[in-house]
Amino acid sequence: MSEENRDEQLGKSLGYFFGRFIAEQTGSDAQAVVVRSAAWLSEIYSGGDVCLDLHHYAGTPWPDRDGLIPDLASWRAQLLASTAVGEPGAMTPMIVEGNRLYLKRFRDYECSVAAHILARLQLPMTIDQALLRSGLEQLFSKQRDQSNDQMLAAVQAISRRFAVISGGPGTGKTTSLVKVLALLLQQKPQMQIRLAAPTGKAAARMVESIRNTLNGKNEKQEYLLQCDAAIRALIPLQASTLHRLLGYSPRGYRHDQHHPLQIDCLVVDEASMLDLPMAARLLEALPTHCHLILLGDRDQLASVDAGNVLGDITGHGRELYLSSGRATELVALTGIEPQSLRIEKNSPPIADAIGLLRTSYRFNAESDIGRLARAVNQGSGAKAVEILSTASNQHLSWSPDLALDTLMERVVDGYTPYLQAASVQEAMKLLEKQRVLCAVRHGPVGVESINQAVAHSLQGRGLLDSGELVQGMPLMVTANSYELQLYNGDVGLLWRNKEGSLRCYFFQSDQTLRDIPVQSLPQYEQAWAMTVHKSQGSEFENVFLLLPEEQEGQSMVSRELLYTAITRARTTFTLHATSASIHHAAAQLIQRSTGLAARLGW
């Protein structure tokens, strides 16, 4: 193959090759409906869609704008006339189910996830109700005058083999989880519990949050865990990534339906990052009796890969109601007033397994950051701009006319303390206080440009040496290394050890440090700035968010992205964006094409 042809082939998309494969297998022309649909279907997975919604696109231009897609009936008929497409049950590369076109593999994942969840909802549970009521009184007695959300979420998790606890920042997800674990251990002290998260960073933060809760330091509450010392001692303080939990290696996964995990309860934090294929593998690897508890914020960004599992399970922001039967059970177990529950007779069974936390202990009703997050989550760009324009304190900062160079000076001021630290441990703790978040990778406010700008400014101040790898440079791992137990998204810091050798240091889940030689690092990039997607599972005292202007990548900006970025900030949030960009982001709701929500009854 000539160099010119090789470059041309490398420039082709995955969709192009899949379309060509279908053309060869079916003897179809490149412009045939089945070939063009196959290429398009393959492409949309990179954007997170699980299927192609035929009804939505019928009669509109093809993505390449060359001609119109047939009407819905003709489109379905032409697809099903091909040997490459079948209906459910067929062994064909693509499946048409209703008005959705799937790659068979992804439909199998979706059906598997739905079937496992629905089956778990039906599994009978045996609970010592007297012991549960005693535990609830012990753990929640001091909250009786406050919201019942945490107690209800706990009881829902205790009394079902599948449950979701969802809430925004500071609503007490970890507090609720720790109490759930205490209640489960009171019922069965020998219970084998595992903690996991989609990324190493999220797993480490999960353990830190649990430890803080046990020590009474979480969200400024004084009544976090009033239970026996023996039960407290059984609560796990180790977590792993989902890949590690399932025993991933280049040969595949060690645990599956044939070799299930030997555990009684699994908790998955940051479940909004859970993609469809991983959800399917995880559910298949759980023994039937195992409790599965998902924690996460249903309003955050969905996974980078295909699917919107947490959003599909929790109804995409809809109001949640309990069935009358479930409400009766909860009243009997908790003693709360029936009129305090939201009940609807047509509520889908999955809603009975969801605990939604609504009260924020971090951001009160007057908090500018909390108000901004709520405005964005409600899709009100006008309200968001008003809050930004009238913020009454230093916790929220926005100046639409502020020059990027001036903003970078503030960023560098915030990074200066960690570079002056006396030890690498102190430096890493100071580094984690601040981060710059970007919506895009390229362009003037993209991750690549901002990292270069920060490095250049630090060098200009004499705080950082010139060079590709120097002391004080934060690095993000961008490829999994199972041998080194480093995973995509892990952030480390280059620092010299006592012998003067440059090493890369990483915090472990127990907050101790491990270091590896620089030459052993897997693929990486600088990490003063990161994408909002990469920031999921993290929180920082101070967050800077940079949004592109309309012509620079607005298609990447959405309500979920802006909300996720805002809720990474614990103390201060600084926004660099035009008012038009804010309005656009608040109005742009991500809608991935999947069938999971419908399979679960929504």
Disulfide bonds with the S-S distance in Angstrom:
none
